[in-house]
Amino acid sequence: MYNMQAVVRKSINNATMQFERLGYVANNLANYNTVAYKTSSFEQLMREDGYIDGAIRRNTLQGSIRVSNNPYDIAISGEGYIPVVSPDGETQYTRDGSLKCGKNGYLVTVDDWMIGDGIKIPPNSYKIEIRPNGDVMNYDNAGSLPEKIGTIPIVQFDNPEALEQGHYNKMVYNDESGSPRLVKSEDSIRQYATEVSNVNVYDEVNNLMRLNTSMIASMNLMKVADDMYNKAINIRE
């Protein structure tokens, strides 16, 4: 049997969890157009003592592939992430294949993180071909033979759903996700393409409406408890 204090505490706990979930829903909607973004959610769990707790879940399903006119753009078909290195030397992992040729001629992400160990595009390059296995081939002119200048590495994790959010659209591994494993001899890269986010707008809007209803109910319950406290105080006086 709950006393009034317990009712208020549980209502506050429920409202806090709903606000936490609301933050993830809002973040998903905000990243609907972010290349290769993966939906995150805060799933509620009911503890034995009646309080609501939660855990972060990440939907790692592949988004659809969109054709691009940028020869540096790539999409990963199937599982896997691209290791990228920050200007400070930090390594993180991404599926965002919207790449470019950086100031120093290296293949980099849109925010200037280097791809793998570094793939330098020759200044006189006529054309770049990125093959399904990740090999990057350079053509000096229209009639020249291709020259391999590097390979875009792809890594996989035992439990990619457990990857933690890193810088911008990147991930960081942990003990639960497992360490990265280099994938060899797998044709999973598509040039002139990027992966669309896997955000389902209809699901997220539905979640938003349900959360709004739940939060209103929690606030109303706390208002009822507050009115009862005020009446009890007036009776004592």
C-alpha positions in Angstrom: 0.0 0.0 0.0 1.5 3.4 -1.0 1.5 6.5 1.1 1.2 10.0 -0.4 5.0 10.5 -0.4 5.5 7.2 -2.4 2.8 8.3 -4.9 4.6 11.6 -5.5 8.1 10.0 -5.7 6.8 7.5 -8.3 5.1 10.2 -10.3 8.3 12.3 -10.3 10.3 9.2 -11.4 7.9 8.4 -14.2 7.9 12.0 -15.4 11.8 12.0 -15.4 11.9 8.8 -17.4 9.4 10.3 -19.9 11.5 13.4 -20.3 14.6 11.1 -20.9 12.7 9.2 -23.6 11.5 12.5 -25.1 15.1 13.6 -25.6 15.9 10.6 -27.7 12.7 10.9 -29.8 13.5 14.6 -30.5 17.1 13.6 -31.4 15.9 11.0 -33.8 13.6 13.4 -35.5 16.3 16.0 -35.7 18.7 13.5 -37.4 16.2 12.3 -40.0 18.3 13.7 -42.8 21.7 12.8 -41.2 23.6 10.3 -43.4 23.6 6.8 -42.0 22.2 7.9 -38.6 20.9 5.0 -36.4 17.8 5.5 -34.3 18.4 5.5 -30.5 15.7 5.0 -27.9 15.4 4.9 -24.1 13.4 1.8 -23.2 11.5 1.8 -19.9 12.0 -1.1 -17.4 9.8 -1.6 -14.4 11.9 -2.5 -11.3 10.7 -4.9 -8.6 10.1 -1.9 -6.2 7.6 -0.3 -8.7 10.0 2.4 -9.9 10.7 2.9 -13.6 14.2 2.6 -14.9 15.5 2.5 -18.4 18.2 1.4 -20.9 19.5 2.8 -24.1 18.8 0.8 -27.2 20.2 1.5 -30.7 18.6 0.3 -33.9 21.5 -0.8 -36.2 19.3 -1.8 -39.2 20.7 -0.5 -42.5 19.0 2.5 -44.0 18.2 2.6 -47.7 20.9 3.5 -50.2 20.7 6.9 -52.0 22.5 7.6 -55.2 25.0 10.5 -55.1 27.0 12.4 -57.8 30.1 12.7 -55.6 32.8 10.2 -56.5 34.1 10.2 -52.9 30.7 9.2 -51.5 30.3 5.6 -50.4 27.7 3.4 -48.7 28.2 0.2 -46.8 26.0 -2.6 -47.8 25.4 -4.8 -44.8 27.1 -4.7 -41.5 30.3 -2.7 -40.7 31.8 0.6 -39.9 34.6 2.7 -41.2 37.5 3.6 -38.8 38.1 7.3 -38.9 40.9 9.3 -37.1 40.5 12.8 -35.7 43.1 15.5 -36.2 44.1 14.7 -32.6 44.7 11.0 -33.3 41.5 9.6 -31.7 39.9 6.7 -33.6 36.1 6.3 -33.8 33.8 4.5 -36.2 31.1 5.6 -38.6 28.8 4.5 -41.4 28.6 8.0 -42.8 30.3 7.7 -46.2 29.8 11.3 -47.3 33.5 11.8 -47.9 35.7 14.5 -49.5 39.3 15.2 -50.5 40.7 17.2 -47.6 43.1 20.2 -47.7 46.2 17.9 -47.6 44.8 15.6 -50.3 43.7 12.9 -47.9 40.3 11.2 -48.1 38.4 12.5 -45.1 34.9 12.8 -43.6 32.8 16.0 -43.9 34.3 17.1 -40.5 37.9 16.3 -41.6 38.5 13.0 -39.8 40.9 10.8 -41.8 39.8 7.5 -43.3 41.7 4.6 -41.9 45.5 5.0 -41.9 45.3 7.7 -44.6 44.5 7.6 -48.3 46.1 10.4 -50.2 44.6 11.5 -53.5 47.3 12.6 -56.0 47.0 16.3 -56.9 46.9 15.4 -60.7 44.2 12.8 -60.3 41.9 12.5 -63.3 39.4 10.0 -61.7 39.0 8.0 -58.5 37.4 4.6 -58.5 36.4 3.0 -55.2 35.9 -0.7 -55.6 33.4 -2.9 -53.7 36.3 -4.4 -51.6 37.3 -0.8 -50.5 40.4 -0.5 -52.8 40.8 3.1 -54.0 42.1 3.3 -57.5 43.5 6.4 -59.1 43.6 7.3 -62.9 46.1 9.9 -64.0 44.3 10.5 -67.3 41.5 9.1 -69.5 43.7 6.3 -71.0 45.9 5.4 -68.0 45.8 2.2 -66.1 44.4 2.4 -62.5 46.9 2.6 -59.6 45.9 1.5 -56.1 46.5 4.3 -53.6 44.9 2.7 -50.5 42.0 0.7 -49.1 39.0 1.9 -47.1 38.9 -0.5 -44.1 35.6 -2.0 -42.8 35.4 -3.3 -39.3 32.6 -5.2 -37.5 31.6 -5.6 -33.8 30.1 -8.6 -32.0 27.4 -6.4 -30.5 27.0 -3.2 -32.5 23.8 -2.2 -30.7 26.0 -1.5 -27.6 28.3 1.0 -29.3 28.3 4.3 -27.6 27.7 7.7 -29.2 30.9 9.4 -30.1 31.7 12.7 -31.9 28.9 13.8 -34.2 27.8 10.8 -36.3 30.5 8.4 -35.0 30.6 5.5 -32.5 32.9 4.4 -29.8 33.3 0.7 -28.8 33.2 -0.7 -25.3 33.4 -4.0 -23.5 29.8 -4.8 -24.3 30.1 -4.1 -28.0 33.4 -5.9 -28.3 36.6 -4.7 -30.1 36.6 -3.9 -33.8 37.4 -6.8 -36.2 38.8 -6.0 -39.6 36.7 -7.5 -42.4 38.6 -9.0 -45.3 37.5 -10.0 -48.8 34.0 -8.7 -48.5 32.5 -6.6 -51.3 30.3 -4.3 -49.2 31.2 -0.8 -50.5 29.2 1.1 -53.1 30.7 4.3 -54.7 28.5 7.2 -55.7 26.0 6.4 -52.9 25.3 7.2 -49.2 23.1 5.5 -46.6 19.9 7.2 -45.5 19.1 7.3 -41.8 16.9 4.5 -40.5 14.6 6.9 -38.6 10.9 6.1 -39.1 9.2 9.4 -38.8 5.7 7.9 -38.3 7.0 5.8 -35.4 8.8 8.7 -33.8 5.8 11.0 -34.0 3.6 8.3 -32.5 6.1 7.9 -29.6 6.0 11.7 -29.2 2.3 11.7 -28.8 2.3 8.8 -26.4 5.0 10.5 -24.3 3.0 13.7 -24.2 0.0 11.9 -22.9 2.0 10.0 -20.3 3.7 13.2 -19.0 0.3 15.0 -18.7 -1.0 12.1 -16.7 2.0 12.2 -14.4 1.7 15.9 -13.9 -2.0 15.6 -13.2 -1.3 12.9 -10.6 1.2 15.2 -8.8 -1.3 18.0 -8.9 -3.9 15.8 -7.2 -1.4 14.8 -4.6 -0.5 18.5 -4.0 -4.2 19.4 -3.6 -4.6 16.6 -1.1 -1.6 17.8 0.9 -3.0 21.3 1.0 -6.4 20.1 2.2 -4.8 17.9 4.9 -2.8 21.0 6.1 -5.9 23.1 6.2 -7.8 20.4 8.2 -4.9 20.3 10.8 -5.1 24.1 11.1 
